[in-house]
Amino acid sequence: GTWKVSFMRAPGGSVPMRLQVKGLVGGHSGLEIDKGRGNSLKIIIRVLLALHDVGARLSYIEGGNKRNAIPREAEAIVFVPKDKARKAGAVVKKFNETVKAELATVEPGLSISLERVKDAANKVIKRDEQKRILQTIAGLPHGVTKMSADIPGLVETSTNVAVLTTGKSTISLETSQRSSVASEMDEIVQTVAAIFELGGAKVELDAGYPGWKPDLNSRILATAKSTYTELYGATPEVKAVHAGLECGIIGEKYPGMDMVSFGPTLEGVHSPDEKIYIDSVEKYWDFLLGILARVQ
């Protein structure tokens, strides 16, 4: 969603300050959306709404860098009435304590801070525009909206508040939605779009990518399971994942195609901590060759 905004000079007697949210874990917006991790954009909006009530005026805001990643950091420049600067600092300090307590188990590195800056551009958006944008983003859902009733522990539908940017005359927010059920995907997209439009934003939708509903009676899955048992002497754990896979795209083009997805072990996908376990690559390769030998 994109809002057209009008910039004006900051009110006299106000001081520029930088609000930062950082130190979050982040992660893949599908695979890790159910981990209860913090979203830097949702957090900074909470703080900005409180600062709005002490007269802070928004000059600039940004956070997140990929639609399919949970945002780890966010920052905003606000102009605060000089006589309210100390109160603003107290508000942020309280939020730092409160949100750190809320997320202590999953976000030990979280930090929310407010400091004065000297080189900020002397401009702010109109106060009514500011309130409308902040309230709209606050109202957007983030996280899991439905779990699968068929597969325990599997997220079926979710939404991610992802990337926020400030342009010359706009503020834009990108979100992403996921679902393994097409009708539920339509519903969550409709919900997010409706909130944007009620908040005065222009909405643009992309084509996205299709879901791939699990088929636990798949013939190729049975072959993969028996191959794994023959090679490694153990029964494999079969899981469905809440992520976009190539199989969904292929399945849309070729309905009814029997498919299975597997690969080496990855962690921290779409974050600076992303890693692959090297020893799992060789195991994956041997497994692939074993399956191919049995389907010829």
C-alpha positions as CSV (number, residue, x, y, z in Angstrom):
1,G,0.0,0.0,0.0
2,T,1.2,3.5,-0.8
3,W,0.1,6.8,0.8
4,K,0.6,10.2,-0.9
5,V,2.0,12.6,1.8
6,S,2.6,16.3,2.0
7,F,5.8,17.5,3.6
8,M,6.0,20.8,5.5
9,R,8.7,22.5,7.6
10,A,9.0,21.1,11.1
11,P,7.2,23.3,13.8
12,G,9.4,25.9,15.4
13,G,10.9,24.9,18.8
14,S,11.1,21.2,17.9
15,V,14.2,18.9,17.9
16,P,14.9,16.1,15.5
17,M,15.3,12.6,17.1
18,R,16.0,9.2,15.7
19,L,13.9,6.3,16.9
20,Q,15.4,2.8,16.3
21,V,14.3,-0.7,16.7
22,K,17.1,-3.3,16.2
23,G,18.5,-6.6,17.4
24,L,15.6,-8.8,16.3
25,V,16.2,-12.3,14.9
26,G,14.0,-11.9,11.8
27,G,13.8,-15.0,9.5
28,H,11.8,-16.5,6.7
29,S,8.2,-15.2,6.6
30,G,6.8,-18.6,6.0
31,L,9.1,-21.2,7.8
32,E,9.5,-19.0,10.9
33,I,6.2,-17.0,11.0
34,D,4.9,-19.3,13.8
35,K,7.9,-18.7,16.1
36,G,6.5,-15.7,17.8
37,R,9.4,-13.4,16.8
38,G,9.2,-9.7,16.9
39,N,8.4,-7.6,13.8
40,S,10.4,-4.3,13.9
41,L,7.8,-2.5,11.8
42,K,4.9,-3.4,14.1
43,I,7.0,-2.5,17.1
44,I,8.1,0.9,15.8
45,I,4.5,1.8,14.9
46,R,3.4,1.1,18.5
47,V,6.1,3.5,19.8
48,L,5.3,6.2,17.2
49,L,1.6,6.2,18.1
50,A,2.6,6.9,21.7
51,L,5.0,9.6,20.6
52,H,2.3,11.1,18.4
53,D,0.3,11.8,21.6
54,V,3.2,13.9,22.9
55,G,3.4,15.9,19.8
56,A,6.1,14.1,17.7
57,R,5.9,14.7,14.0
58,L,7.1,12.1,11.5
59,S,9.8,13.1,9.0
60,Y,11.0,9.7,7.7
61,I,10.5,6.0,8.4
62,E,11.9,2.8,7.0
63,G,12.4,-0.9,7.9
64,G,12.7,-4.3,6.4
65,N,14.3,-5.2,3.1
66,K,12.5,-8.3,1.7
67,R,8.9,-9.1,1.4
68,N,9.5,-12.8,2.3
69,A,11.5,-12.0,5.5
70,I,10.3,-10.9,8.9
71,P,11.8,-7.4,9.4
72,R,14.7,-7.2,11.9
73,E,15.3,-3.4,12.1
74,A,13.4,-0.2,11.6
75,E,14.1,3.5,12.2
76,A,12.2,6.8,12.0
77,I,13.1,10.5,12.3
78,V,10.7,12.5,14.3
79,F,10.6,16.2,15.4
80,V,9.6,16.5,19.0
81,P,8.6,19.7,20.8
82,K,11.7,20.7,22.8
83,D,9.8,20.9,26.0
84,K,8.5,17.3,25.4
85,A,11.8,15.7,24.5
86,R,12.4,14.3,28.0
87,K,8.9,12.9,28.1
88,A,9.4,11.3,24.7
89,G,12.6,9.7,26.0
90,A,10.6,8.3,28.9
91,V,8.0,6.9,26.6
92,V,10.6,5.1,24.5
93,K,12.4,3.8,27.6
94,K,9.2,2.3,28.9
95,F,8.4,0.7,25.5
96,N,12.0,-0.8,25.5
97,E,11.3,-2.4,28.9
98,T,7.8,-3.5,28.0
99,V,8.5,-5.1,24.6
100,K,11.7,-6.7,25.8
101,A,9.7,-8.3,28.5
102,E,7.0,-9.5,26.0
103,L,9.6,-11.1,23.7
104,A,12.3,-12.0,26.2
105,T,12.4,-15.7,25.3
106,V,12.6,-15.2,21.5
107,E,14.2,-11.8,21.1
108,P,17.0,-11.4,23.7
109,G,18.8,-8.8,21.6
110,L,15.9,-6.4,21.1
111,S,16.7,-2.7,21.6
112,I,14.4,0.3,21.2
113,S,16.1,3.7,21.5
114,L,15.6,7.4,20.9
115,E,18.4,9.9,20.4
116,R,18.9,13.5,19.1
117,V,20.3,14.0,15.7
118,K,21.8,17.1,14.1
119,D,21.6,16.5,10.3
120,A,17.9,15.6,9.7
121,A,16.1,17.2,6.8
122,N,13.7,19.9,8.2
123,K,10.4,18.4,7.0
124,V,7.5,16.5,8.5
125,I,4.3,15.1,7.1
126,K,0.9,16.6,8.1
127,R,-0.3,15.5,11.5
128,D,-3.6,14.0,10.2
129,E,-1.7,12.0,7.5
130,Q,0.7,10.8,10.1
131,K,-2.1,9.5,12.4
132,R,-3.9,7.8,9.6
133,I,-0.8,6.0,8.4
134,L,0.3,4.9,11.8
135,Q,-3.2,3.6,12.7
136,T,-3.5,1.8,9.5
137,I,-0.2,-0.1,9.9
138,A,-1.1,-0.8,13.6
139,G,-4.4,-2.4,12.3
140,L,-2.7,-4.7,9.8
141,P,-2.5,-8.3,10.9
142,H,0.9,-9.9,11.1
143,G,1.7,-13.6,11.7
144,V,-0.3,-16.8,11.6
145,T,-4.0,-16.4,10.8
146,K,-4.9,-20.1,10.6
147,M,-3.3,-23.5,11.4
148,S,-4.0,-26.6,9.4
149,A,-6.7,-28.8,10.8
150,D,-5.3,-31.8,8.9
151,I,-1.6,-31.7,9.7
152,P,-0.6,-30.9,13.3
153,G,1.8,-28.0,13.7
154,L,1.5,-26.8,10.1
155,V,0.7,-23.1,9.4
156,E,-2.0,-22.9,6.7
157,T,-2.4,-19.2,6.3
158,S,-0.3,-16.2,7.4
159,T,0.6,-12.6,6.5
160,N,3.8,-10.6,6.9
161,V,4.2,-6.8,7.4
162,A,7.5,-6.6,5.6
163,V,9.1,-3.5,4.0
164,L,8.4,0.2,4.9
165,T,9.9,3.0,2.9
166,T,9.7,6.8,2.6
167,G,9.9,8.5,-0.8
168,K,9.8,12.1,-2.0
169,S,6.1,12.4,-1.6
170,T,5.0,8.9,-0.5
171,I,5.2,6.3,2.3
172,S,4.9,2.7,1.1
173,L,4.4,-0.6,2.9
174,E,4.9,-4.0,1.3
175,T,3.3,-7.1,2.8
176,S,3.2,-10.7,1.8
177,Q,0.5,-13.4,2.3
178,R,0.8,-17.2,2.2
179,S,-1.7,-20.0,2.2
180,S,-1.8,-23.6,1.1
181,V,-5.6,-23.1,0.4
182,A,-6.4,-20.8,-2.5
183,S,-9.7,-19.5,-1.1
184,E,-8.0,-18.6,2.2
185,M,-5.3,-16.8,0.3
186,D,-8.0,-14.7,-1.4
187,E,-9.5,-13.9,2.0
188,I,-6.3,-12.8,3.7
189,V,-5.3,-10.7,0.7
190,Q,-8.8,-9.1,0.7
191,T,-8.5,-8.4,4.4
192,V,-5.1,-6.7,4.1
193,A,-6.2,-4.7,1.0
194,A,-9.4,-3.5,2.7
195,I,-7.4,-2.2,5.7
196,F,-5.0,-0.3,3.4
197,E,-7.9,1.2,1.5
198,L,-9.8,2.2,4.6
199,G,-6.6,4.0,5.7
200,G,-6.3,5.9,2.4
201,A,-3.6,4.0,0.7
202,K,-3.4,2.9,-2.9
203,V,-3.2,-0.8,-3.2
204,E,-1.3,-2.8,-5.8
205,L,-1.4,-6.6,-5.9
206,D,1.1,-8.9,-7.6
207,A,0.4,-12.3,-9.0
208,G,2.0,-14.1,-6.1
209,Y,2.6,-17.8,-6.4
210,P,0.2,-20.8,-6.0
211,G,0.0,-23.0,-3.0
212,W,0.7,-26.8,-3.0
213,K,-1.6,-28.8,-0.9
214,P,0.0,-31.9,0.8
215,D,-0.9,-35.3,-0.6
216,L,0.1,-37.9,2.0
217,N,-1.1,-40.7,-0.4
218,S,1.3,-39.6,-3.1
219,R,3.0,-42.5,-5.0
220,I,6.3,-40.6,-5.3
221,L,6.2,-39.8,-1.6
222,A,5.9,-43.6,-0.9
223,T,8.9,-44.2,-3.1
224,A,10.9,-41.5,-1.4
225,K,10.0,-42.9,2.0
226,S,11.0,-46.5,1.1
227,T,14.2,-45.3,-0.5
228,Y,15.2,-43.4,2.6
229,T,14.5,-46.4,4.8
230,E,16.6,-48.6,2.5
231,L,19.5,-46.2,2.4
232,Y,19.6,-45.0,6.0
233,G,17.8,-47.7,8.0
234,A,15.3,-45.2,9.5
235,T,11.8,-44.0,8.8
236,P,11.9,-40.4,7.4
237,E,9.8,-37.7,9.0
238,V,7.4,-36.3,6.4
239,K,6.4,-32.6,6.8
240,A,4.5,-30.0,5.0
241,V,6.1,-26.5,5.1
242,H,4.6,-23.0,5.1
243,A,6.7,-21.7,2.3
244,G,6.6,-21.1,-1.5
245,L,8.0,-24.0,-3.4
246,E,8.6,-24.6,-7.1
247,C,6.2,-27.6,-6.9
248,G,3.3,-25.1,-6.4
249,I,4.2,-23.4,-9.7
250,I,4.7,-26.7,-11.5
251,G,1.5,-28.1,-10.1
252,E,-0.5,-25.1,-11.4
253,K,0.8,-25.7,-14.9
254,Y,0.4,-29.5,-14.7
255,P,-2.6,-30.3,-12.5
256,G,-2.5,-33.8,-11.0
257,M,1.3,-34.2,-11.3
258,D,2.7,-36.3,-8.5
259,M,5.5,-34.4,-6.7
260,V,7.6,-34.4,-3.6
261,S,10.1,-31.8,-2.4
262,F,13.3,-32.4,-0.3
263,G,16.7,-30.9,0.0
264,P,19.7,-30.3,2.3
265,T,19.3,-28.8,5.7
266,L,19.0,-25.0,5.9
267,E,18.6,-22.7,8.8
268,G,18.0,-18.9,9.2
269,V,16.7,-18.6,5.6
270,H,16.4,-14.9,4.4
271,S,18.4,-13.6,7.3
272,P,22.1,-12.7,7.8
273,D,22.3,-16.0,9.8
274,E,21.3,-18.1,6.8
275,K,23.3,-21.4,6.7
276,I,23.4,-24.8,5.0
277,Y,24.8,-27.9,6.7
278,I,27.5,-29.2,4.3
279,D,27.2,-32.8,5.3
280,S,23.5,-32.8,4.4
281,V,24.3,-31.9,0.8
282,E,26.0,-35.3,0.1
283,K,23.2,-37.1,1.9
284,Y,20.6,-35.2,-0.2
285,W,22.5,-36.1,-3.4
286,D,22.6,-39.9,-2.6
287,F,18.9,-39.8,-1.7
288,L,18.1,-38.1,-5.0
289,L,20.0,-40.7,-7.0
290,G,18.3,-43.5,-5.0
291,I,14.9,-42.2,-5.8
292,L,15.7,-41.8,-9.5
293,A,17.0,-45.4,-9.7
294,R,13.7,-46.7,-8.3
295,V,11.4,-44.7,-10.6
296,Q,13.1,-45.6,-13.8
